[in-house]
Amino acid sequence: MPKVIIDTDKCKGCGICIVYCPKKILRFSGKFNTSGYNYVECIDEFLCILCKSCALMCPDVIFTLKKDE
């Protein structure tokens, strides 16, 4: 199962990753980080195909994607 790690403190809530995720498993959390931004969360890691679109498009480099072994 893939593991999607999001550095919520660095997220600025731009939403670019949400737009580019082909599986549509990213959304705004409705919670705010210490800087006051509504950060992104993954709603279903099981559906992640590790395409890295989120990581490639993110201007703040908040994503770490891992494959569990």
ROSE-4610 file (N, C-alpha, C; in Angstrom, 1 decimal, always signed):
// ROSE-4610
residu = [M/M/M/P/P/P/K/K/K/V/V/V/I/I/I/I/I/I/D/D/D/T/T/T/D/D/D/K/K/K/C/C/C/K/K/K/G/G/G/C/C/C/G/G/G/I/I/I/C/C/C/I/I/I/V/V/V/Y/Y/Y/C/C/C/P/P/P/K/K/K/K/K/K/I/I/I/L/L/L/R/R/R/F/F/F/S/S/S/G/G/G/K/K/K/F/F/F/N/N/N/T/T/T/S/S/S/G/G/G/Y/Y/Y/N/N/N/Y/Y/Y/V/V/V/E/E/E/C/C/C/I/I/I/D/D/D/E/E/E/F/F/F/L/L/L/C/C/C/I/I/I/L/L/L/C/C/C/K/K/K/S/S/S/C/C/C/A/A/A/L/L/L/M/M/M/C/C/C/P/P/P/D/D/D/V/V/V/I/I/I/F/F/F/T/T/T/L/L/L/K/K/K/K/K/K/D/D/D/E/E/E]
num = [1/1/1/2/2/2/3/3/3/4/4/4/5/5/5/6/6/6/7/7/7/8/8/8/9/9/9/10/10/10/11/11/11/12/12/12/13/13/13/14/14/14/15/15/15/16/16/16/17/17/17/18/18/18/19/19/19/20/20/20/21/21/21/22/22/22/23/23/23/24/24/24/25/25/25/26/26/26/27/27/27/28/28/28/29/29/29/30/30/30/31/31/31/32/32/32/33/33/33/34/34/34/35/35/35/36/36/36/37/37/37/38/38/38/39/39/39/40/40/40/41/41/41/42/42/42/43/43/43/44/44/44/45/45/45/46/46/46/47/47/47/48/48/48/49/49/49/50/50/50/51/51/51/52/52/52/53/53/53/54/54/54/55/55/55/56/56/56/57/57/57/58/58/58/59/59/59/60/60/60/61/61/61/62/62/62/63/63/63/64/64/64/65/65/65/66/66/66/67/67/67/68/68/68/69/69/69]
x = [+0.8/+0.0/+0.9/+0.6/+1.4/+1.2/+2.2/+2.1/+2.3/+1.4/+1.4/+1.7/+2.8/+3.2/+3.2/+2.4/+2.2/+2.7/+3.7/+4.2/+3.2/+2.2/+1.1/+1.6/+2.7/+3.2/+3.7/+4.2/+4.7/+3.7/+2.5/+1.5/+0.9/+0.8/+0.2/-1.2/-1.8/-3.2/-3.5/-2.6/-2.8/-3.7/-3.8/-4.7/-4.2/-3.0/-2.5/-2.5/-2.1/-2.0/-3.4/-4.4/-5.8/-6.2/-5.9/-6.2/-5.5/-4.3/-3.5/-3.5/-4.1/-4.2/-5.2/-4.7/-5.6/-6.6/-6.3/-7.2/-8.2/-8.0/-8.8/-8.9/-7.8/-7.8/-7.2/-7.0/-6.5/-7.6/-7.7/-8.7/-8.2/-8.9/-8.5/-9.1/-8.3/-8.7/-9.7/-9.8/-10.8/-10.1/-8.8/-8.0/-7.0/-6.4/-5.4/-4.1/-3.0/-1.6/-1.2/+0.0/+0.4/+0.6/+0.6/+0.7/-0.7/-1.7/-3.1/-3.6/-2.9/-3.4/-4.2/-5.2/-6.0/-5.2/-4.6/-3.7/-4.5/-3.7/-4.2/-4.1/-5.0/-4.9/-5.2/-4.8/-5.1/-6.2/-7.3/-8.4/-8.5/-7.6/-7.6/-6.2/-5.3/-3.9/-3.9/-4.9/-5.0/-5.2/-5.8/-6.1/-4.9/-3.9/-2.8/-2.0/-1.6/-0.9/+0.6/+1.0/+2.4/+2.9/+2.0/+2.3/+3.2/+3.2/+4.0/+3.5/+2.3/+1.8/+1.8/+1.3/+1.2/+2.6/+3.5/+4.9/+5.5/+5.3/+5.9/+5.3/+4.0/+3.4/+3.4/+3.7/+3.7/+4.9/+4.6/+5.6/+6.4/+5.8/+6.3/+7.0/+7.0/+7.6/+7.2/+5.9/+5.3/+5.1/+5.2/+4.9/+6.1/+5.9/+6.8/+6.0/+6.3/+5.5/+6.4/+5.9/+6.6/+5.7/+6.4/+5.7/+6.1/+5.0/+5.3/+5.8/+6.7/+7.3/+6.8]
y = [-1.2/+0.0/+1.2/+2.2/+3.5/+4.3/+5.1/+5.9/+7.4/+8.2/+9.6/+10.4/+11.1/+11.9/+13.3/+14.1/+15.5/+16.4/+17.3/+18.2/+19.4/+19.2/+20.2/+21.6/+21.6/+22.9/+23.8/+23.1/+23.8/+24.1/+23.4/+23.6/+25.0/+25.7/+27.0/+27.0/+25.8/+25.7/+26.2/+26.1/+26.6/+25.7/+24.4/+23.4/+22.9/+23.2/+22.7/+21.2/+20.6/+19.1/+18.5/+19.1/+18.6/+18.5/+19.6/+19.6/+18.5/+18.3/+17.4/+15.9/+15.6/+14.2/+13.4/+12.4/+11.7/+10.8/+10.5/+9.6/+10.5/+11.8/+12.7/+12.3/+12.0/+11.6/+12.6/+13.8/+14.9/+16.0/+16.6/+17.6/+18.6/+19.7/+20.6/+20.0/+20.0/+19.3/+20.0/+21.4/+22.1/+22.5/+22.1/+22.5/+23.5/+24.2/+25.2/+24.9/+25.1/+24.9/+26.2/+26.1/+27.2/+28.6/+28.5/+29.8/+30.3/+29.5/+29.9/+29.4/+28.5/+28.0/+26.7/+26.6/+25.3/+24.3/+23.4/+22.4/+21.3/+20.5/+19.4/+18.1/+17.2/+15.9/+14.8/+13.6/+12.5/+11.7/+11.5/+10.9/+9.3/+8.8/+7.4/+6.9/+6.6/+6.2/+5.0/+4.1/+2.8/+3.1/+4.1/+4.4/+5.1/+5.6/+6.3/+5.3/+5.8/+5.0/+5.4/+6.3/+6.8/+7.4/+8.1/+8.8/+10.0/+10.5/+11.7/+13.0/+13.1/+14.3/+15.4/+15.0/+16.0/+16.6/+15.7/+16.1/+16.9/+16.6/+17.3/+18.7/+18.9/+20.1/+21.1/+20.5/+21.3/+22.3/+23.6/+24.6/+24.6/+24.0/+24.0/+22.7/+21.7/+20.4/+19.8/+19.6/+19.1/+17.6/+17.0/+15.5/+14.6/+13.5/+12.4/+11.2/+10.5/+9.3/+8.0/+7.0/+5.8/+4.6/+3.6/+2.3/+1.4/+1.0/+0.0/-1.3/-1.9/-3.1/-4.3]
z = [+0.0/+0.0/+0.0/-0.8/-0.9/+0.4/+0.7/+1.9/+1.4/+1.7/+1.3/+2.5/+2.6/+3.7/+3.3/+4.0/+3.7/+4.8/+4.5/+5.5/+5.6/+6.5/+6.6/+7.0/+7.8/+8.2/+7.0/+6.0/+4.8/+3.8/+3.8/+2.8/+2.9/+1.7/+1.7/+1.1/+0.9/+0.5/-0.9/-1.8/-3.2/-4.0/-3.6/-4.3/-5.6/-6.1/-7.3/-7.4/-6.3/-6.2/-6.3/-5.8/-5.9/-7.3/-8.1/-9.5/-10.3/-10.0/-10.9/-10.4/-9.3/-8.8/-9.7/-10.5/-11.4/-10.6/-9.4/-8.6/-7.8/-7.7/-7.0/-5.5/-4.9/-3.5/-2.6/-3.1/-2.3/-2.1/-1.0/-0.7/+0.4/+0.5/+1.6/+2.9/+3.9/+5.2/+6.0/+5.8/+6.6/+7.9/+8.1/+9.3/+8.8/+9.8/+9.4/+10.1/+9.4/+10.0/+10.8/+11.3/+12.2/+11.5/+10.1/+9.3/+8.9/+9.3/+8.9/+7.6/+7.0/+5.7/+5.9/+5.1/+5.0/+4.2/+4.9/+4.2/+3.6/+2.7/+1.9/+2.7/+2.5/+3.1/+2.0/+2.2/+1.3/+2.0/+1.2/+1.8/+1.6/+0.7/+0.5/+0.0/+0.8/+0.4/-0.4/-0.2/-0.9/-2.4/-2.8/-4.2/-4.9/-4.1/-4.7/-5.6/-6.8/-7.7/-7.8/-6.9/-6.8/-8.1/-8.8/-10.0/-9.8/-8.6/-8.2/-8.8/-9.3/-9.9/-8.8/-7.6/-6.6/-6.2/-6.1/-5.7/-6.7/-8.0/-9.1/-9.3/-9.0/-9.2/-8.0/-6.8/-5.6/-5.5/-5.5/-5.4/-4.0/-3.0/-1.7/-1.2/-2.1/-1.9/-0.6/-0.4/+0.8/+0.8/-0.3/-0.4/-0.4/+0.3/+0.3/+0.0/-1.0/-1.4/-1.3/-0.6/-0.4/-0.7/-1.1/-1.3/-0.1/+0.6/+1.8/+1.2/+1.9/+1.4/+2.3]
